[in-house]
Amino acid sequence: MDDHSLPAGAFKATCLKLMDQVAETGATVTITKRGRAVAKLVSVHEVKPASAFFGALADRTRITGDIISPVGGMADPVIKHKRIEAGALPVPQRRRRTVKQAS
């Protein structure tokens, strides 16, 4: 498969013709803007389906320990709120800002 680059202006002028060529030959066209690659036109037959990405790391990860319970018990705001209601924790007080009046 050929891979060639094309400036964005030239691509804009010939995009339909290029799409037909890519579909027929499977070539890849890199579109550049000011010399930097910004997009790639590829055949749909080359693109992997999204389902290939799901489970890609399944054999490379390992779960150790409990991943459901909160760490330390206080990380869960619901538990903290229930402990405040039960009187086990002091109720947090909001600090009030004092505004100085101009003299």
N, CA, C and O atoms as a DFTB+ gen file, in Angstrom:
412 C
 N C O
     1  1       0.836      -1.187       0.000
     2  2       0.000       0.000       0.000
     3  2       0.875       1.243       0.000
     4  3       1.846       1.336       0.751
     5  1       0.524       2.177      -0.838
     6  2       1.286       3.420      -0.926
     7  2       0.826       4.378       0.150
     8  3      -0.349       4.417       0.516
     9  1       1.773       5.148       0.646
    10  2       1.453       6.192       1.616
    11  2       2.080       7.459       1.095
    12  3       3.302       7.568       0.995
    13  1       1.242       8.411       0.766
    14  2       1.793       9.691       0.331
    15  2       1.064      10.822       1.028
    16  3      -0.071      10.666       1.479
    17  1       1.735      11.968       1.108
    18  2       1.132      13.114       1.787
    19  2       0.705      14.142       0.760
    20  3       1.204      14.187      -0.364
    21  1      -0.228      14.957       1.183
    22  2      -0.830      15.935       0.293
    23  2      -1.201      17.164       1.109
    24  3      -1.776      17.032       2.190
    25  1      -0.885      18.356       0.615
    26  2      -1.310      19.563       1.334
    27  2      -2.840      19.663       1.374
    28  3      -3.526      19.156       0.486
    29  1      -3.358      20.313       2.401
    30  2      -4.806      20.405       2.597
    31  2      -5.508      21.056       1.416
    32  3      -6.605      20.636       1.049
    33  1      -4.902      22.068       0.816
    34  2      -5.516      22.739      -0.337
    35  2      -5.668      21.806      -1.524
    36  3      -6.708      21.801      -2.183
    37  1      -4.636      21.014      -1.804
    38  2      -4.697      20.055      -2.909
    39  2      -5.699      18.945      -2.601
    40  3      -6.392      18.464      -3.498
    41  1      -5.777      18.539      -1.333
    42  2      -6.762      17.528      -0.952
    43  2      -8.175      18.045      -1.165
    44  3      -9.044      17.329      -1.663
    45  1      -8.393      19.298      -0.783
    46  2      -9.726      19.893      -0.932
    47  2     -10.151      19.918      -2.402
    48  3     -11.321      19.709      -2.723
    49  1      -9.200      20.173      -3.279
    50  2      -9.519      20.260      -4.698
    51  2      -9.786      18.891      -5.325
    52  3     -10.524      18.797      -6.306
    53  1      -9.195      17.831      -4.771
    54  2      -9.311      16.513      -5.397
    55  2      -9.830      15.433      -4.451
    56  3      -9.566      14.252      -4.675
    57  1     -10.552      15.801      -3.409
    58  2     -10.915      14.835      -2.373
    59  2     -11.786      13.688      -2.886
    60  3     -11.574      12.548      -2.473
    61  1     -12.744      13.938      -3.756
    62  2     -13.604      12.854      -4.241
    63  2     -12.804      11.837      -5.054
    64  3     -13.003      10.630      -4.918
    65  1     -11.907      12.330      -5.892
    66  2     -11.055      11.444      -6.691
    67  2     -10.144      10.629      -5.777
    68  3      -9.953       9.433      -6.000
    69  1      -9.580      11.266      -4.749
    70  2      -8.703      10.571      -3.803
    71  2      -9.454       9.511      -3.018
    72  3      -8.923       8.426      -2.782
    73  1     -10.683       9.807      -2.609
    74  2     -11.472       8.818      -1.874
    75  2     -11.727       7.587      -2.729
    76  3     -11.674       6.464      -2.229
    77  1     -12.000       7.784      -4.008
    78  2     -12.191       6.638      -4.906
    79  2     -10.910       5.820      -5.037
    80  3     -10.951       4.589      -5.025
    81  1      -9.769       6.504      -5.161
    82  2      -8.481       5.797      -5.281
    83  2      -8.172       4.989      -4.022
    84  3      -7.724       3.846      -4.109
    85  1      -8.410       5.583      -2.857
    86  2      -8.143       4.890      -1.593
    87  2      -9.055       3.675      -1.460
    88  3      -8.620       2.625      -0.985
    89  1     -10.311       3.807      -1.872
    90  2     -11.249       2.693      -1.795
    91  2     -10.819       1.550      -2.718
    92  3     -10.942       0.380      -2.356
    93  1     -10.313       1.888      -3.913
    94  2      -9.916       0.869      -4.883
    95  2      -8.580       0.213      -4.534
    96  3      -8.453      -1.010      -4.590
    97  1      -7.587       1.027      -4.174
    98  2      -6.220       0.514      -4.018
    99  2      -5.834       0.204      -2.578
   100  3      -4.904      -0.566      -2.338
   101  1      -6.538       0.797      -1.620
   102  2      -6.167       0.614      -0.215
   103  2      -5.011       1.493       0.206
   104  3      -4.453       1.310       1.288
   105  1      -4.645       2.444      -0.632
   106  2      -3.549       3.364      -0.309
   107  2      -3.953       4.268       0.852
   108  3      -5.138       4.437       1.143
   109  1      -2.957       4.842       1.504
   110  2      -3.186       5.768       2.611
   111  2      -2.700       7.147       2.198
   112  3      -1.606       7.280       1.648
   113  1      -3.497       8.172       2.455
   114  2      -3.123       9.538       2.118
   115  2      -3.058      10.346       3.409
   116  3      -4.030      10.404       4.162
   117  1      -1.918      10.965       3.661
   118  2      -1.750      11.836       4.822
   119  2      -1.971      13.265       4.376
   120  3      -1.320      13.731       3.441
   121  1      -2.877      13.964       5.030
   122  2      -3.185      15.344       4.682
   123  2      -2.398      16.252       5.615
   124  3      -2.430      16.086       6.834
   125  1      -1.693      17.211       5.033
   126  2      -0.849      18.105       5.825
   127  2      -1.370      19.524       5.765
   128  3      -2.032      19.929       4.809
   129  1      -1.057      20.260       6.803
   130  2      -1.402      21.679       6.875
   131  2      -0.147      22.402       7.347
   132  3       0.325      22.187       8.464
   133  1       0.374      23.242       6.502
   134  2       1.627      23.957       6.771
   135  2       2.772      22.979       7.082
   136  3       3.614      23.245       7.940
   137  1       2.787      21.858       6.378
   138  2       3.853      20.883       6.529
   139  2       3.669      19.882       7.660
   140  3       4.456      18.944       7.781
   141  1       2.648      20.059       8.488
   142  2       2.380      19.146       9.608
   143  2       1.229      18.223       9.258
   144  3       0.214      18.670       8.724
   145  1       1.376      16.940       9.553
   146  2       0.302      15.983       9.290
   147  2      -0.861      16.266      10.231
   148  3      -0.673      16.360      11.444
   149  1      -2.066      16.403       9.673
   150  2      -3.245      16.696      10.492
   151  2      -4.339      15.642      10.357
   152  3      -5.206      15.538      11.225
   153  1      -4.309      14.862       9.280
   154  2      -5.341      13.840       9.084
   155  2      -4.794      12.752       8.172
   156  3      -3.811      12.939       7.455
   157  1      -5.471      11.606       8.227
   158  2      -5.072      10.488       7.374
   159  2      -6.317       9.887       6.763
   160  3      -7.292       9.610       7.462
   161  1      -6.283       9.685       5.456
   162  2      -7.385       9.067       4.731
   163  2      -6.991       7.613       4.477
   164  3      -6.013       7.335       3.783
   165  1      -7.768       6.691       5.051
   166  2      -7.471       5.265       4.920
   167  2      -8.711       4.531       4.446
   168  3      -9.826       5.043       4.540
   169  1      -8.507       3.353       3.947
   170  2      -9.606       2.512       3.499
   171  2     -10.374       1.990       4.713
   172  3      -9.776       1.730       5.757
   173  1     -11.668       1.838       4.587
   174  2     -12.462       1.328       5.711
   175  2     -12.121      -0.113       6.032
   176  3     -12.400      -0.579       7.137
   177  1     -11.531      -0.821       5.102
   178  2     -11.158      -2.208       5.343
   179  2      -9.928      -2.325       6.235
   180  3      -9.683      -3.383       6.814
   181  1      -9.143      -1.235       6.353
   182  2      -7.953      -1.241       7.202
   183  2      -8.270      -0.929       8.652
   184  3      -7.527      -1.338       9.544
   185  1      -9.342      -0.225       8.904
   186  2      -9.673       0.234      10.251
   187  2     -10.212      -0.933      11.068
   188  3     -11.090      -1.669      10.617
   189  1      -9.673      -1.095      12.284
   190  2     -10.159      -2.140      13.174
   191  2     -11.480      -1.696      13.788
   192  3     -11.638      -0.516      14.102
   193  1     -12.418      -2.595      13.964
   194  2     -13.676      -2.214      14.599
   195  2     -13.459      -1.861      16.067
   196  3     -12.497      -2.315      16.687
   197  1     -14.352      -1.056      16.613
   198  2     -14.223      -0.612      18.009
   199  2     -14.264      -1.791      18.966
   200  3     -13.677      -1.725      20.046
   201  1     -14.940      -2.857      18.596
   202  2     -15.036      -4.006      19.490
   203  2     -13.682      -4.669      19.713
   204  3     -13.505      -5.386      20.698
   205  1     -12.723      -4.442      18.815
   206  2     -11.384      -5.017      18.988
   207  2     -10.651      -4.361      20.153
   208  3      -9.731      -4.960      20.710
   209  1     -11.039      -3.141      20.535
   210  2     -10.367      -2.433      21.615
   211  2     -10.858      -2.892      22.987
   212  3     -10.098      -2.861      23.955
   213  1     -12.116      -3.316      23.079
   214  2     -12.656      -3.751      24.355
   215  2     -12.051      -5.091      24.739
   216  3     -12.090      -6.047      23.965
   217  1     -11.503      -5.150      25.914
   218  2     -10.877      -6.369      26.381
   219  2      -9.445      -6.535      25.915
   220  3      -8.851      -7.591      26.132
   221  1      -8.875      -5.522      25.283
   222  2      -7.512      -5.623      24.764
   223  2      -6.496      -5.821      25.884
   224  3      -5.464      -6.456      25.664
   225  1      -6.759      -5.295      27.079
   226  2      -5.822      -5.418      28.198
   227  2      -6.264      -6.479      29.206
   228  3      -5.746      -6.518      30.322
   229  1      -7.200      -7.328      28.834
   230  2      -7.751      -8.308      29.772
   231  2      -6.696      -9.251      30.329
   232  3      -6.771      -9.631      31.497
   233  1      -5.728      -9.632      29.533
   234  2      -4.715     -10.567      30.009
   235  2      -3.516      -9.864      30.638
   236  3      -2.574     -10.528      31.069
   237  1      -3.534      -8.541      30.699
   238  2      -2.402      -7.782      31.229
   239  2      -2.691      -7.105      32.557
   240  3      -1.808      -6.441      33.100
   241  1      -3.875      -7.245      33.093
   242  2      -4.222      -6.602      34.357
   243  2      -4.515      -7.650      35.410
   244  3      -4.879      -8.785      35.101
   245  1      -4.351      -7.248      36.662
   246  2      -4.630      -8.157      37.766
   247  2      -5.252      -7.332      38.891
   248  3      -4.728      -6.278      39.251
   249  1      -6.355      -7.804      39.440
   250  2      -7.015      -7.125      40.554
   251  2      -6.537      -7.781      41.831
   252  3      -6.634      -8.997      41.996
   253  1      -6.016      -6.956      42.741
   254  2      -5.584      -7.473      44.032
   255  2      -6.323      -6.731      45.124
   256  3      -6.356      -5.500      45.120
   257  1      -6.906      -7.442      46.043
   258  2      -7.613      -6.816      47.155
   259  2      -9.031      -6.447      46.800
   260  3      -9.559      -6.828      45.754
   261  1      -9.640      -5.686      47.711
   262  2     -11.025      -5.275      47.579
   263  2     -11.088      -3.986      46.776
   264  3     -10.501      -2.983      47.184
   265  1     -11.786      -3.987      45.641
   266  2     -11.877      -2.779      44.822
   267  2     -13.228      -2.091      44.969
   268  3     -13.484      -1.086      44.307
   269  1     -14.097      -2.622      45.832
   270  2     -15.432      -2.054      45.977
   271  2     -15.553      -1.194      47.229
   272  3     -16.145      -0.116      47.176
   273  1     -15.008      -1.645      48.348
   274  2     -15.132      -0.893      49.598
   275  2     -14.275       0.369      49.557
   276  3     -13.196       0.367      48.965
   277  1     -14.753       1.452      50.189
   278  2     -13.952       2.677      50.220
   279  2     -12.713       2.490      51.088
   280  3     -12.695       1.677      52.012
   281  1     -11.706       3.242      50.775
   282  2     -10.450       3.165      51.514
   283  2     -10.611       3.915      52.829
   284  3     -10.936       5.103      52.818
   285  1     -10.395       3.265      53.940
   286  2     -10.429       3.923      55.237
   287  2     -11.821       4.206      55.769
   288  3     -11.928       4.678      56.901
   289  1     -12.873       3.958      55.048
   290  2     -14.226       4.147      55.539
   291  2     -14.731       5.580      55.466
   292  3     -15.942       5.782      55.378
   293  1     -13.869       6.572      55.499
   294  2     -14.314       7.971      55.488
   295  2     -14.312       8.556      54.083
   296  3     -14.741       9.694      53.893
   297  1     -13.845       7.811      53.105
   298  2     -13.801       8.340      51.749
   299  2     -15.206       8.473      51.158
   300  3     -15.435       9.300      50.275
   301  1     -16.134       7.669      51.639
   302  2     -17.487       7.698      51.122
   303  2     -18.271       8.814      51.829
   304  3     -18.434       8.756      53.048
   305  1     -18.758       9.822      51.103
   306  2     -19.480      10.931      51.733
   307  2     -20.767      10.496      52.418
   308  3     -21.194      11.139      53.377
   309  1     -21.402       9.408      51.946
   310  2     -22.636       8.933      52.583
   311  2     -22.325       8.409      53.981
   312  3     -23.058       8.696      54.927
   313  1     -21.243       7.642      54.118
   314  2     -20.845       7.121      55.432
   315  2     -20.511       8.277      56.358
   316  3     -20.903       8.263      57.525
   317  1     -19.796       9.275      55.861
   318  2     -19.424      10.426      56.679
   319  2     -20.678      11.160      57.149
   320  3     -20.765      11.545      58.315
   321  1     -21.644      11.358      56.261
   322  2     -22.882      12.054      56.611
   323  2     -23.656      11.280      57.682
   324  3     -24.189      11.881      58.615
   325  1     -23.720       9.955      57.551
   326  2     -24.443       9.142      58.529
   327  2     -23.754       9.191      59.890
   328  3     -24.425       9.180      60.922
   329  1     -22.427       9.243      59.902
   330  2     -21.706       9.313      61.172
   331  2     -21.902      10.679      61.831
   332  3     -21.932      10.764      63.058
   333  1     -22.035      11.735      61.053
   334  2     -22.311      13.067      61.611
   335  2     -23.705      13.080      62.216
   336  3     -23.900      13.606      63.312
   337  1     -24.700      12.493      61.497
   338  2     -26.069      12.446      62.008
   339  2     -26.155      11.640      63.298
   340  3     -26.946      11.970      64.182
   341  1     -25.360      10.599      63.414
   342  2     -25.391       9.755      64.611
   343  2     -24.641      10.387      65.776
   344  3     -24.678       9.856      66.886
   345  1     -23.967      11.497      65.553
   346  2     -23.236      12.169      66.626
   347  2     -21.830      11.639      66.818
   348  3     -21.155      12.031      67.770
   349  1     -21.369      10.764      65.946
   350  2     -20.023      10.216      66.073
   351  2     -18.966      11.202      65.598
   352  3     -17.804      11.103      65.992
   353  1     -19.358      12.148      64.758
   354  2     -18.427      13.167      64.267
   355  2     -19.018      14.540      64.534
   356  3     -20.238      14.698      64.504
   357  1     -18.182      15.531      64.794
   358  2     -18.709      16.880      64.988
   359  2     -19.243      17.439      63.671
   360  3     -18.744      17.104      62.596
   361  1     -20.250      18.283      63.766
   362  2     -20.822      18.922      62.582
   363  2     -19.841      19.987      62.110
   364  3     -19.440      20.841      62.900
   365  1     -19.447      19.954      60.837
   366  2     -18.511      20.958      60.345
   367  2     -19.152      22.343      60.371
   368  3     -20.295      22.521      59.952
   369  1     -18.407      23.303      60.863
   370  2     -18.887      24.683      60.936
   371  2     -18.334      25.464      59.752
   372  3     -17.167      25.328      59.384
   373  1     -19.180      26.264      59.180
   374  2     -18.734      27.111      58.075
   375  2     -18.106      28.364      58.643
   376  3     -18.640      28.986      59.561
   377  1     -17.009      28.711      58.107
   378  2     -16.351      29.943      58.538
   379  2     -16.976      31.108      57.800
   380  3     -17.135      31.087      56.579
   381  1     -17.316      32.104      58.555
   382  2     -17.921      33.284      57.938
   383  2     -16.841      34.316      57.685
   384  3     -15.967      34.565      58.515
   385  1     -16.937      34.899      56.516
   386  2     -16.002      35.967      56.179
   387  2     -16.529      37.273      56.719
   388  3     -17.722      37.562      56.628
   389  1     -15.657      38.041      57.267
   390  2     -16.064      39.371      57.707
   391  2     -15.619      40.361      56.660
   392  3     -14.485      40.326      56.181
   393  1     -16.522      41.233      56.319
   394  2     -16.238      42.225      55.302
   395  2     -15.914      43.534      56.016
   396  3     -16.711      44.052      56.797
   397  1     -14.743      44.044      55.730
   398  2     -14.369      45.330      56.315
   399  2     -15.055      46.438      55.570
   400  3     -15.070      46.482      54.340
   401  1     -15.623      47.333      56.349
   402  2     -16.305      48.456      55.725
   403  2     -15.316      49.574      55.467
   404  3     -14.415      49.836      56.264
   405  1     -15.505      50.214      54.353
   406  2     -14.615      51.318      53.980
   407  2     -14.862      52.497      54.916
   408  3     -16.005      52.800      55.257
   409  1     -13.786      53.157      55.327
   410  2     -13.960      54.302      56.228
   411  2     -14.036      55.597      55.488
   412  3     -14.182      56.653      56.105
